[in-house]
Amino acid sequence: MNMKKSIIYFLIFITGVFTTYLYLKKDISYKEKEQTQIILNEVKNVRKLIVLESSYTQMYNYEKSKYFLVEQFSFDKKVILVVNAQIQISYDLTKLEIETDTINKKVILHKIPKPEIFIAPKISYYDFEQSTFNTFTKEELNKVHDIVIKKVKEASNIEQLKQKAKVQLIEELGNIYKITTLVNWEFVDNSGLNIQSLNFKD
C-alpha cells in the first residue's frame, strides 16, 4: 500500500515538473517571439525618408563689352540675375541594407544609402541691358545660367545640410541599436558608421 502511494506521489511530482517545464518553455518561447517582433517592427519603422531642406538667395552680375576700333567706343551688355534656390538633402532608407537574423539574435547593418542632393533654382532677371551691336545669344544666356547654378552649389550650405541629415540618420539607426541592446540582441555595424561607439540619449 505504501509502495502504491509512493508511486502515485512520484507520478504526481513528475507530472508537476513536466507541466512546469512546458509552461516555462512556452513562456520563454513567447518572450523570444515578442522580442523578435519588437526588433522587426523597429527595423520596419526606420525605413522612411530623411529630408532636410534649405533656401538660398543670391544676386549675380554678368557683363561683357565689345570694343569698336578703340576702347573709348564700346558696346556693352550686362545682366543681373536673382537666384532663389531650394536645396534638398535626403536619405532614402528604403535602400538601407539591413538584415535581421532571428536565429542568432543579430541585427546586421550592411550598407547605408548615399545622400541625394537636389537643387531647384528659380532664376529671374533683375536687370538686362544690351546694345544693338552686342546682343545676348540664347547659348550665351544658357551658359550664364549654368555658371549661376554652379556658383549656387559652391556657395550654398550643402555640406552643412549633409552633416545635419547624417545626424538624423544616425539617430534613426541609434533607435534600433538601443532596442537590440535592451532585449539582449547583438547589433553588428558593417556600414562604417560605427554605431556602437556613439552615445545615444534616452
C-alpha positions in Angstrom: 0.0 0.0 0.0 2.8 2.4 0.9 4.6 1.4 -2.3 1.4 2.2 -4.3 1.1 5.6 -2.6 4.8 6.3 -3.2 4.3 5.6 -6.9 1.3 7.8 -7.1 3.1 10.7 -5.4 6.1 10.2 -7.7 3.9 10.3 -10.8 2.1 13.4 -9.5 5.6 15.0 -8.8 6.8 14.1 -12.3 3.6 15.4 -13.9 4.0 18.7 -12.0 7.6 19.0 -13.0 6.8 18.3 -16.7 3.8 20.8 -16.6 6.1 23.5 -15.1 8.7 22.8 -17.8 6.2 23.1 -20.6 4.8 26.3 -19.1 8.3 27.8 -18.7 9.3 26.7 -22.2 6.1 28.2 -23.6 6.8 31.4 -21.7 10.4 31.6 -22.9 9.2 31.0 -26.4 6.6 33.7 -26.2 9.1 36.2 -24.9 11.6 35.3 -27.7 8.8 35.8 -30.2 7.9 39.1 -28.6 11.5 40.3 -28.7 11.8 39.3 -32.3 8.6 41.2 -33.2 9.9 44.3 -31.4 13.1 44.2 -33.4 11.3 43.6 -36.7 8.9 46.5 -36.0 11.8 48.8 -35.2 13.7 47.9 -38.4 10.5 48.4 -40.4 9.8 51.8 -38.8 13.3 53.1 -39.7 12.6 52.6 -43.4 11.5 56.1 -44.3 12.8 59.2 -45.9 15.0 61.6 -44.1 14.8 65.0 -45.8 16.4 68.4 -44.9 15.6 71.5 -46.9 17.1 74.9 -47.1 16.6 78.0 -49.2 19.3 80.1 -50.8 19.1 83.6 -52.4 21.9 85.4 -54.2 22.3 88.1 -56.9 24.8 87.6 -59.8 26.1 90.1 -62.2 27.4 89.3 -65.7 28.7 91.8 -68.2 30.6 91.8 -71.4 31.8 94.6 -73.7 32.6 94.6 -77.4 35.1 97.3 -78.4 34.9 99.2 -81.8 38.3 100.3 -83.1 39.4 101.8 -79.7 38.5 101.3 -76.1 36.6 104.5 -76.0 33.9 103.1 -78.3 32.4 100.0 -76.8 29.1 98.2 -76.9 28.2 96.9 -73.6 25.8 94.2 -72.4 25.0 93.1 -68.9 22.5 91.0 -67.0 21.9 90.9 -63.3 20.2 87.7 -62.1 18.5 86.9 -58.9 18.6 83.3 -57.9 16.2 81.7 -55.4 17.2 78.1 -54.9 15.6 75.3 -52.9 18.2 72.8 -51.7 17.2 69.4 -50.5 19.4 66.6 -49.0 17.7 63.3 -48.4 18.5 59.7 -47.4 16.1 57.1 -48.9 16.1 54.5 -46.1 14.1 52.0 -48.3 17.6 51.5 -49.8 19.1 50.7 -46.4 20.8 47.3 -46.4 20.0 45.8 -43.0 19.5 42.2 -42.0 17.6 40.7 -39.1 19.0 37.3 -38.0 16.3 35.9 -35.7 18.2 32.6 -35.2 21.4 34.2 -33.9 19.6 37.2 -32.5 21.5 39.7 -34.5 20.7 42.9 -36.4 23.3 43.4 -39.1 23.7 46.8 -40.8 25.5 46.2 -44.1 25.2 49.5 -46.0 23.6 52.9 -45.8 22.5 54.8 -49.0 24.4 57.9 -50.1 22.7 61.2 -49.6 20.8 62.5 -52.6 21.2 66.2 -53.4 18.5 68.1 -55.3 18.8 71.8 -56.2 15.8 73.6 -57.7 17.0 77.1 -58.8 14.5 79.8 -59.8 16.3 82.4 -61.8 14.8 85.8 -62.6 16.2 88.9 -64.3 16.8 91.9 -62.1 18.4 93.9 -64.9 19.0 93.3 -68.6 20.9 95.6 -70.9 22.3 95.1 -74.4 23.3 97.2 -77.3 22.4 96.8 -81.0 25.9 95.5 -81.9 26.4 93.4 -78.8 23.4 91.3 -78.0 22.9 88.2 -75.9 22.5 84.9 -77.7 20.4 82.1 -76.4 23.5 80.0 -76.0 25.2 82.7 -74.0 22.3 83.1 -71.6 22.2 79.3 -71.1 25.9 79.5 -70.3 25.3 82.3 -67.8 22.5 80.1 -66.2 24.9 77.2 -65.9 27.5 79.4 -64.2 25.0 80.7 -61.8 23.8 77.2 -60.8 27.4 76.1 -60.3 28.0 79.1 -58.0 24.9 78.2 -56.0 26.4 74.7 -55.5 29.7 76.2 -54.4 28.4 79.0 -52.2 25.4 77.3 -50.5 25.4 75.3 -47.3 25.2 71.9 -48.9 27.9 70.4 -46.7 26.3 71.7 -43.5 22.9 70.2 -44.6 24.6 66.9 -45.4 26.0 66.8 -41.9 22.6 67.5 -40.3 21.0 64.9 -42.4 23.7 62.4 -41.4 23.0 63.2 -37.7 19.3 62.4 -38.2 20.2 59.1 -40.0 22.4 58.1 -37.0 19.6 58.9 -34.6 17.2 56.7 -36.6 19.8 53.8 -36.6 20.5 54.5 -32.9 16.9 53.6 -32.1 17.5 50.1 -33.5 20.7 49.8 -31.6 19.1 50.8 -28.3 16.3 48.3 -28.8 18.6 45.4 -29.7 20.7 46.0 -26.5 17.5 46.2 -24.4 16.4 42.7 -25.5 19.9 41.3 -25.4 20.3 41.1 -29.2 23.6 41.9 -30.9 23.9 44.9 -33.3 26.6 44.4 -36.0 27.6 47.5 -37.9 29.4 46.8 -41.2 28.5 50.1 -42.7 31.4 52.1 -41.3 29.3 54.4 -39.2 30.5 52.6 -36.0 27.1 53.0 -34.3 28.2 51.0 -31.2 30.8 53.7 -30.3 28.3 56.5 -30.2 26.4 57.6 -27.0 22.7 57.8 -27.5 20.5 59.7 -25.1 17.3 58.1 -23.9 
